[in-house]
Amino acid sequence: MLIDKPIGWTSFDVVNKIRTIIERAELTPRTKKRYPVGHSGTLDPLATGLLIVLVGSYTKRSAEIGKFDKTYQFTMKLGQTSTTGDEEGEKTVQSDHRPPIIQIRQALKHFKGLIDQIPPAYSAIKINGQPAYNLARKGQPVEIQSRKVQISAIQLIKYHYPLVELETSVSSGTYIRSLAEDIGNYLKTGAYTVALRRISIGQFNVKQAINPQTLTIEDICSRLRG
């Protein structure tokens, strides 16, 4: 089922709402075992866009679908960095340099293709069995190894300093917050993500998705895809 996740919702919020609607509709036996509902790739609460929700036996295909390439539209703010890589973190002013648009375009070319990326400290990556964000919130050092990710396309949509709007298609496991930070470092201005929207996952597009805020059991039954 394709969902357009609103800002402020966690991915679990979406899953929990759909599971609750199904259980209240009494489509499943009344047992203590919860009806299987999951998703194929987390979106941060501040992000919006496509979330693929899996129901029933399709929850077993979460890892498979999660490996699909993804397309995002995002806005980054130049001149500052954030401890979390987004609006939630503490900001630090880095530079008042205003790079010309030609410099922005040149920077984007540098990040196209197979690149090394270090995921953000505020991420769900496990370190000694704990999510990295738990350690980061406690002020403990977080060391995450770099990984290879594929940026198959990245293009400038709009530039009005300090905001840069971009669209990018990436391999699974790519962190857009890290990409924005790396572009900011390359430009020697610093940068962090102020808006993020997932447009597609593999063949599925957010244009096909439904807002979960007004979901009914009829919506769920009619929107499930085999």
N, C-alpha and C positions, 0 to 999 in steps of 0.2 A: 504494500500500500504506500502510495507516494504522498508525503506530508510536506507542507511549506511551514517550517518551524518559525514561530514568531520570536522576536527579541524578548529576552527575559526568561524564556522557557528553557529548561534543561532537556536533553534528549530523553532522560528518564521520565520527565513530566509527560511527554508525548506518549511514551509507551504505557505509562500507568493509566492515562486517561482512556486510551483505546482498550486496554485490558479490562478496566472497570466497566465501560459501556457494554462490552461483550458479556461479562459475567452478570451484569444486571439484567440483560436481555434474556437470561436463562437459556442461552444457546448451548451451554455446557453443563454437565452434571454438577450438582452441588457437592463438591468435595473440598477438602482442605488444600488440595493441590491447585496452585494458581494456573490459569490458562496461559500457555506459552505465547508470549509476545515479546519481541526484541527489535533491535535495529542493526543496521549494517555499518554504522560509522558515526561517531559522536560529533555533535556541533556544540561549541561553547555557548553558554547562555546569551552572550552578547552578539552571537552570530545568528543569521537567519538563513532560510533557504531549504533546499531539498534534504529530507531525511527519509530513507527507505525503511519502513516498518515491516517487520516479518511476523507472520501469524502462523500458529500451528507448526506443522513439520518444516516449514520454510525457515524457522529459526536456526535449523542445523546448517543453513547455507550462509550464515552471517559472515564467516571468514572469507568465503568465496566471493560474495558480492562486495565485501569491503575492499577487495583488491582492485576493483575497477578504477580507471582513471577518473579524475574529477575536474570540474571547471568552477572557478570562483571569480566573483567580482569583489574587489576590496579597495578601500581608501586608506592611504597612509599619510601621516602628518610628519613633515620634515622639521628639523631643527631641535627635536626633543627625543628622548628615549623614555621607556616605561619599564618598570621592574617586571611587569607581567607581559609586556609586549602589546598591551591594549589599554583601553581607557581605565581599567580597574586599578592599574598600578601607580606607583609614585613616579612622577615625571621629573626629568632632569634636562635642563636646557643644554644643548650641545653646540649649536652654531646658529648664527644669523645669516649665513651664506644662502643666497637665493640662486640655485643652479638654473641656468637657462634650459629651455625645453630640449634643445639638442643634446645637452648633457644627460638629461633624463633618458632620452631615447638610446643614447650610447650605453648607459648603465644597464638598461633592460636587455640589450644584446648580450652583455656579459653573463647574464643569468639564464640564458636560453640553452637548453641541452642538459647533459648529465652533470650535476654539480654536487659538491659536498655540502651538507647542511647539518647543523647542530640543533636538535629540537629544543624548544624553550624549557627553562627550569620549571615554569608553571605549566606542566603537561601531565598526562596520565601515565607516562612511561614509567615502568617499575624499576626501582633501584633498591636492591637487597629486599625485594618483596613489598616495597612501599611505593605508592605513586610519588613521582618527583615533586608534585605540587604540595604534598604534605610536608616534605622536608624543607621546601622553599619557604613555606608559610611559617615554619618554626625557626627560620633564620639559619638553618643548617646548610653546609656547602653541598651543592648539587653538581655532579660531574656526569655529563651525558656524552657518549661517544658520537662522533659525526657519522652520518650515513649518506649513501648515494641516493639522490632523488632525480627524477626526470622532469624538467620543465619543457614541455613540448611546444608551448606557445605562451607569449606574454606580450600584451600590447597596452599602449597608453590610451585611455578613454578621454581623460580631461586633466588639465593641470592648471591650478590657480593657487600659487604659493600661499600657505604651506601644504595644501592638500593635493595629493596625486591619486587619481582614480585609475585603476588598472583592471584588466581581465587576464586570467591565466589558466591554462590547462596543465595539470600536473599528475604525476604518478601517485599511487596510494602511499601514505606515510609522509607526504610533504606537509610541512607546517607553514601556513601563510604568515603567521606572526614572525617566524624566523626569517622568511623571505623578505618581508618588509624591513626588518632590522638589518639584514645583510645589504639590501639596496641602500639604506641610509648610511651604513658604514662605508660602502663603496663611494658614495657621493660626498663623504666626509661631513655630513650634516646631522646624522642620527635620524631615526624614524621609528614610528610605532603605528600599529593598526588601529584605526578609529571606527571602521565599519567593515563587515565581512558578510558576504552572501554566497552560498553554494548554489550554482546554477544547474549543474548536471552531475550525474554519477553514471558512467558508462553510457548506455543508450537512453537513460531516463532523464527527463528535464523537469525543472521546477514548474514549467508552464502546465504540466499534467497533474500537479499536486493540489491538495486541498488544505485549507486552513483548519487546524484541529480545534479551534476555539468553539466552533458551533457544530461539531461532529455529532451525528446520530447513528444508531445501529443500521439504519437504511443506507446512510452514506458509506459505512464500513463495508456492508455486504455488496454494494454496487461498485466499490472502488478496488476491491481485492483483485489482484492480478495473478494469473498462474504462470 
